[in-house]
């Protein structure tokens, strides 16, 4: 999970660099094409085409749709705000997962976890600062990406018992790639050789990161491995400062502390539930 989070954060940094010159849909498409490079390798290592067998087309389709929405919104967010800020808001994931768990997984959520959800969303309000002069509507974009991503993760937890990791990655990556392709009529530009290389790097990083993350959830309980994803904020803050000179302000730090604290408490309660 730690390695997957680091690789994914580097991928996000590459995407943020590209958003300055290219449409979101084009970035999604080019990254998706190159993401198939590591995916093909994982398919080969897992036994070839047999590893791509899909047993639940409906669940895979819903997961893929959620992934398309999440990817589009998050890449858009990277172009609107600092890297660390965008990633910090995605830490609301456990809050959404807890709130949606009764409907998706039939899990019972006690008052302690519901309280943590409320506190966590208070942290989100601090980060977005609604009603103030510095209202940041842009923060709603990664929040929407987080909701879609949480839906994707909940479905992942349900289907990893029947679907192989390569099948999940292949189907979802294909959907995201095609989702980017349909935006071509709205204005694409020919990428330079350097930027095409960056897309290749991003695609390979994405494929490798998602393999690591899916395998982490396969071999250990979510409550055990999920807290380690919070290391991503360290990588994001470091990369954001070194590349763009960005530093989170005190509102973002305070809000992030509440969101991370709430997420960790929720995961702690899930381990002892």
C-alpha positions as CSV (number, residue, x, y, z in Angstrom):
1,X,0.0,0.0,0.0
2,X,2.8,2.4,0.8
3,X,4.6,1.6,-2.5
4,X,1.4,1.8,-4.4
5,X,0.6,5.2,-2.9
6,X,4.0,6.6,-3.8
7,X,3.8,5.4,-7.4
8,X,0.3,6.8,-7.7
9,X,1.4,10.1,-6.3
10,X,4.2,10.4,-8.8
11,X,1.7,9.6,-11.5
12,X,-0.6,12.4,-10.3
13,X,2.3,14.8,-10.4
14,X,3.0,13.9,-14.0
15,X,-0.7,14.4,-14.8
16,X,-0.7,17.8,-13.1
17,X,2.2,18.8,-15.3
18,X,0.4,17.8,-18.4
19,X,-2.9,19.6,-17.5
20,X,-1.2,22.9,-18.2
21,X,-1.1,22.1,-22.0
22,X,-3.6,19.3,-22.8
23,X,-7.3,18.6,-22.3
24,X,-8.3,16.2,-19.5
25,X,-9.8,13.7,-21.9
26,X,-6.7,13.5,-24.1
27,X,-4.5,12.9,-21.0
28,X,-6.9,10.1,-19.8
29,X,-6.7,8.4,-23.3
30,X,-2.9,8.6,-23.7
31,X,-2.2,7.5,-20.2
32,X,-4.7,4.7,-20.6
33,X,-3.0,3.4,-23.8
34,X,0.3,3.2,-22.1
35,X,-1.2,1.7,-18.9
36,X,-1.9,-1.4,-20.9
37,X,1.9,-2.1,-21.1
38,X,2.2,-3.2,-17.4
39,X,-1.3,-4.7,-17.5
40,X,-0.4,-7.0,-20.4
41,X,2.7,-8.1,-18.4
42,X,0.5,-8.9,-15.4
43,X,-2.0,-10.8,-17.6
44,X,0.9,-12.9,-19.0
45,X,2.2,-13.6,-15.5
46,X,-1.3,-14.6,-14.4
47,X,-1.8,-17.2,-17.1
48,X,-2.7,-15.3,-20.2
49,X,-6.2,-14.7,-21.6
50,X,-7.8,-17.0,-19.0
51,X,-6.9,-14.4,-16.3
52,X,-9.2,-11.9,-18.1
53,X,-12.3,-14.0,-17.6
54,X,-15.2,-11.8,-16.2
55,X,-17.7,-13.5,-14.0
56,X,-19.7,-10.5,-13.0
57,X,-20.1,-8.1,-16.0
58,X,-22.6,-5.9,-14.2
59,X,-20.3,-5.3,-11.2
60,X,-17.3,-4.7,-13.5
61,X,-19.3,-2.3,-15.6
62,X,-20.5,-0.2,-12.6
63,X,-16.9,-0.2,-11.2
64,X,-15.6,0.9,-14.5
65,X,-18.2,3.7,-14.8
66,X,-17.2,4.9,-11.3
67,X,-13.6,4.8,-12.3
68,X,-14.2,6.9,-15.4
69,X,-16.0,9.6,-13.3
70,X,-13.3,9.6,-10.7
71,X,-10.4,9.8,-13.2
72,X,-12.0,12.7,-15.1
73,X,-12.8,14.7,-12.0
74,X,-9.5,14.1,-10.3
75,X,-7.4,15.0,-13.4
76,X,-9.5,18.1,-13.7
77,X,-8.8,18.9,-10.1
78,X,-5.1,18.6,-10.5
79,X,-5.2,21.4,-13.0
80,X,-7.1,23.6,-10.7
81,X,-5.3,23.3,-7.4
82,X,-2.0,22.3,-5.7
83,X,-1.1,18.6,-5.8
84,X,-1.1,18.1,-2.0
85,X,-4.5,19.9,-1.6
86,X,-6.2,17.7,-4.2
87,X,-4.8,14.5,-2.7
88,X,-5.7,15.7,0.8
89,X,-9.4,16.0,-0.2
90,X,-9.4,12.5,-1.6
91,X,-8.7,11.3,2.0
92,X,-12.4,11.7,2.5
93,X,-12.7,8.3,0.9
94,X,-13.1,6.3,4.1
95,X,-15.9,8.7,5.2
96,X,-17.8,8.0,2.0
97,X,-17.1,4.3,2.2
98,X,-18.4,4.2,5.8
99,X,-21.5,6.2,4.8
100,X,-22.2,3.9,1.8
101,X,-21.3,0.6,3.4
102,X,-24.8,-0.1,4.7
103,X,-26.2,0.2,1.2
104,X,-23.4,-1.5,-0.7
105,X,-22.2,-4.1,1.7
106,X,-25.0,-4.5,4.2
107,X,-22.7,-3.5,7.0
108,X,-23.9,-2.0,10.3
109,X,-22.3,1.3,11.1
110,X,-22.4,2.3,14.8
111,X,-22.7,5.8,16.3
112,X,-18.9,6.1,16.9
113,X,-18.1,5.7,13.2
114,X,-21.0,8.0,12.2
115,X,-19.6,10.6,14.6
116,X,-16.2,10.2,12.9
117,X,-17.9,10.7,9.5
118,X,-19.4,14.0,10.7
119,X,-16.1,15.2,12.2
120,X,-14.4,14.2,8.9
121,X,-16.8,16.2,6.8
122,X,-16.3,19.1,9.1
123,X,-12.7,18.9,8.1
124,X,-13.7,19.0,4.5
125,X,-15.7,22.2,5.2
126,X,-12.6,23.7,6.7
127,X,-10.6,22.9,3.6
128,X,-13.2,24.2,1.2
129,X,-14.1,27.2,3.4
130,X,-17.7,27.7,2.1
131,X,-19.2,31.1,2.7
132,X,-15.9,32.9,2.9
133,X,-14.1,35.3,0.6
134,X,-11.7,32.6,-0.3
135,X,-14.4,30.1,-1.3
136,X,-12.8,27.4,-3.3
137,X,-15.3,25.8,-5.6
138,X,-12.5,23.9,-7.2
139,X,-12.3,21.8,-4.0
140,X,-15.6,20.3,-4.9
141,X,-14.1,18.7,-8.0
142,X,-11.7,16.3,-6.1
143,X,-14.5,15.7,-3.6
144,X,-16.7,14.4,-6.4
145,X,-13.8,12.3,-7.6
146,X,-13.5,10.9,-4.1
147,X,-17.1,9.9,-4.0
148,X,-16.8,8.1,-7.3
149,X,-13.6,6.5,-6.2
150,X,-15.2,5.3,-3.0
151,X,-17.9,3.7,-5.0
152,X,-15.3,2.0,-7.1
153,X,-13.4,0.8,-4.0
154,X,-16.6,-0.6,-2.4
155,X,-17.3,-2.6,-5.5
156,X,-13.7,-3.8,-5.6
157,X,-14.1,-5.2,-2.1
158,X,-17.1,-7.2,-3.3
159,X,-15.6,-8.6,-6.5
160,X,-12.0,-9.5,-5.6
161,X,-13.3,-12.9,-4.4
162,X,-14.5,-13.8,-7.9
163,X,-12.6,-11.5,-10.3
164,X,-8.9,-11.6,-10.9
165,X,-6.7,-8.5,-10.5
166,X,-5.7,-8.5,-14.2
167,X,-9.4,-8.7,-15.2
168,X,-10.4,-5.8,-13.0
169,X,-7.5,-3.7,-14.2
170,X,-8.1,-4.5,-17.9
171,X,-11.8,-3.8,-17.9
172,X,-11.5,-0.6,-15.9
173,X,-8.5,0.8,-17.8
174,X,-10.3,0.1,-21.1
175,X,-13.3,2.0,-19.9
176,X,-11.2,5.0,-18.8
177,X,-9.2,5.0,-22.0
178,X,-12.4,4.9,-24.2
179,X,-13.9,7.6,-21.9
180,X,-11.1,9.9,-22.7
181,X,-11.2,9.0,-26.4
182,X,-14.9,10.2,-26.8
183,X,-13.7,13.7,-25.9
184,X,-11.5,14.0,-29.0
185,X,-14.1,16.0,-31.0
186,X,-13.9,18.7,-28.3
187,X,-10.4,19.7,-29.1
188,X,-7.2,17.8,-28.8
189,X,-3.6,18.8,-29.6
190,X,-0.7,16.8,-31.0
191,X,1.6,16.0,-28.0
192,X,5.3,16.7,-28.2
193,X,7.7,13.8,-28.0
194,X,8.6,14.8,-24.4
195,X,4.9,15.0,-23.4
196,X,4.2,11.7,-25.1
197,X,7.0,10.2,-23.0
198,X,5.5,11.7,-19.9
199,X,2.1,10.1,-20.8
200,X,3.9,6.7,-21.2
201,X,5.5,7.1,-17.8
202,X,2.2,8.0,-16.2
203,X,0.5,5.1,-17.8
204,X,3.1,2.6,-16.6
205,X,3.0,4.1,-13.2
206,X,-0.8,3.9,-13.1
207,X,-0.8,0.3,-14.1
208,X,1.8,-0.7,-11.5
209,X,0.2,1.4,-8.7
210,X,-3.3,-0.1,-9.2
211,X,-1.8,-3.6,-9.3
212,X,-0.1,-3.0,-6.0
213,X,-3.2,-1.4,-4.4
214,X,-5.6,-4.2,-5.6
215,X,-3.2,-6.9,-4.3
216,X,-2.9,-5.1,-1.0
217,X,-6.7,-5.3,-0.5
218,X,-6.7,-8.9,-1.7
219,X,-4.1,-10.2,0.8
220,X,-5.0,-8.2,3.9
221,X,-8.0,-6.6,5.5
222,X,-8.9,-3.1,4.3
223,X,-8.8,-1.9,7.9
224,X,-5.2,-3.1,8.2
225,X,-3.7,-1.7,4.9
226,X,-5.8,1.3,4.2
227,X,-4.2,3.6,6.9
228,X,-0.9,3.4,5.0
229,X,-2.4,5.3,2.1
230,X,-2.2,8.4,4.2
231,X,1.6,8.4,3.5
232,X,0.6,9.8,0.1
233,X,0.1,13.3,1.6
234,X,3.8,13.3,2.5
235,X,4.8,12.4,-1.0
236,X,2.4,14.9,-2.5
237,X,3.6,17.8,-0.3
238,X,7.2,17.0,-1.0
239,X,6.7,16.7,-4.8
240,X,4.4,19.8,-4.9
241,X,7.0,21.9,-3.1
242,X,10.0,20.7,-5.1
243,X,8.3,21.0,-8.5
244,X,5.8,23.9,-8.1
245,X,6.8,25.5,-4.8
246,X,3.4,24.8,-3.3
247,X,2.8,24.5,0.4
248,X,-0.6,23.7,2.0
249,X,-2.0,26.7,4.0
250,X,-3.2,26.5,7.6
251,X,-6.8,25.8,6.6
252,X,-5.8,22.9,4.5
253,X,-3.5,21.5,7.2
254,X,-6.2,21.8,9.9
255,X,-8.9,20.3,7.7
256,X,-6.6,17.5,6.6
257,X,-5.8,16.7,10.2
258,X,-9.5,16.2,10.9
259,X,-10.1,14.1,7.8
260,X,-7.1,11.9,8.4
261,X,-7.9,11.5,12.1
262,X,-11.5,10.6,11.3
263,X,-10.4,8.1,8.6
264,X,-7.9,6.4,11.0
265,X,-10.5,6.2,13.7
266,X,-13.0,4.6,11.3
267,X,-10.5,2.1,10.2
268,X,-9.6,1.4,13.9
269,X,-13.3,0.7,14.7
270,X,-13.6,-1.5,11.6
271,X,-10.8,-3.7,12.9
272,X,-12.5,-4.2,16.2
273,X,-16.1,-4.4,14.9
